[in-house]
Amino acid sequence: MKKLLFSAAVAALFFTACKKKDDDSNAGSFSVNGKSYAVNYGYDGTYIEDGVSDGDVAFVSHSFSETDNDKFSGTYSYVDLGIDSLIDGATYTYLASYEDGYNKAKNFGWADIAAGMKVVNGEYVESDGEVSLGSPTSGTVTVKKSGSRYTFTFELVYSTSTTVKGQYTGTLEKY
């Protein structure tokens, strides 16, 4: 009996250790005005249609499966970057996608930020202290890939002279 319990304990420890290795919790964060926000889930929304790449990459505080229902309540934060193609080793600079000279291999076309958004039963509730930013004036995003894991480092500047800095290291789930 002791042998069986010991084996079960070792097996549980092994599976827990493996799960933690694959888990992307604490995968990333970004800061706005000196306050830091966790983004533990990465999503790849890039696609190719008729030979043209398009899409975005998002880093979020809670998984889409968790927040995609009317029961989710909590504080939600995200960074959504208009990167059309993921190129290992690339550093993209901000240029609105409608501007002359926009190049999908060198530029990203938008960067939307939401931090500290309050959600009650799946519904957004306006609250003090939340941050919502769109249309940066400048910025860079660097992408590195190792196996199935990515590292993104970004710095974004908005017209309000607000700088958002952050990073994400982990896998990206297609959506």
Buried (B, 14 or more C-beta within 10 A) or exposed (E): EEEEEEEEEEEEEEEEEEEEEEEBEEBBBBEBEEEEBBBBBBBBBBEEEEEEBBBBBBBBBBEEEBBEEEEBBEBBBBBBBBBBBBEEEBEBEBBEEEEEEBEBEEBBBBBBBBBBBBBEEEEEEEEEEBBEBEEBEEBBBBBBBEEEBBBBBBBBBBEEEBBBBBBBBBBBBEE
